[in-house]
């Protein structure tokens, strides 16, 4: 399938015109990663957003740069990630690591933001979807943290 077909078939980009999809296709490329390989690092320069085509990716937030990270989200086929640059952040706020061999569509963030600013209707719909994904991941992290806290015996005075 062509990059344009991948984009037009995805709910995030479905509201775009054929011309806009073509413009995004020209700033996109398919990249393959091996199991265990990092797609991007926490605090790394936010240059792309990603659409998982095949495989499985974990988004991790660091607890200590030298030791441990927490899996904040599991990205499955068809999901978008690496969204910090879409919200104007110059840096990624997590790291993305492939759990199995994975293929992603990498879309240059700055030209995509520029396109969305020039097409306000599509831009609103896409940014609304991006916000929804962020909110779902935030709720998931809160639930996971609550489950951890519930396992800690608390002493009531």
PEJO-V447058 format. One record per backbone hydrogen bond with DSSP energy under -1.0 kcal/mol. NH is the residue of the N-H (numbers start at 0). CO is the residue of the C=O. Records with the same first field share a line. If there is no record, write none. Layout:
BEGIN
NH: CO, CO
END
This chain:
BEGIN
5: 1
6: 2
7: 3
8: 4
9: 6
15: 12
20: 16
21: 17
22: 18
23: 19
24: 20
25: 21
26: 23
27: 24
28: 105
30: 103
32: 101
35: 97
36: 33
38: 95
42: 91
43: 40
45: 89
46: 44
48: 106
49: 80
50: 104
51: 78
52: 102
53: 102
56: 74
57: 96
58: 72
59: 94
60: 69
62: 67
63: 67
66: 63
69: 60
71: 58
72: 58
74: 56
77: 51
78: 75
80: 49
85: 82
86: 83
87: 84
88: 83
91: 43
94: 59
95: 39
96: 57
97: 36
98: 55
99: 55
101: 32
102: 53
103: 30
104: 50
105: 28
106: 48
107: 26
108: 46
111: 107
112: 108
113: 109
114: 110
115: 111
116: 112
117: 113
118: 114
122: 118
123: 119
124: 120
125: 121
126: 122
127: 123
128: 124
129: 125
130: 126
131: 127
132: 128
133: 129
134: 130
135: 131
136: 132
137: 133
138: 134
139: 135
140: 136
141: 137
142: 138
143: 139
144: 140
145: 141
146: 142
147: 143
148: 144
149: 145
150: 147
151: 148
END
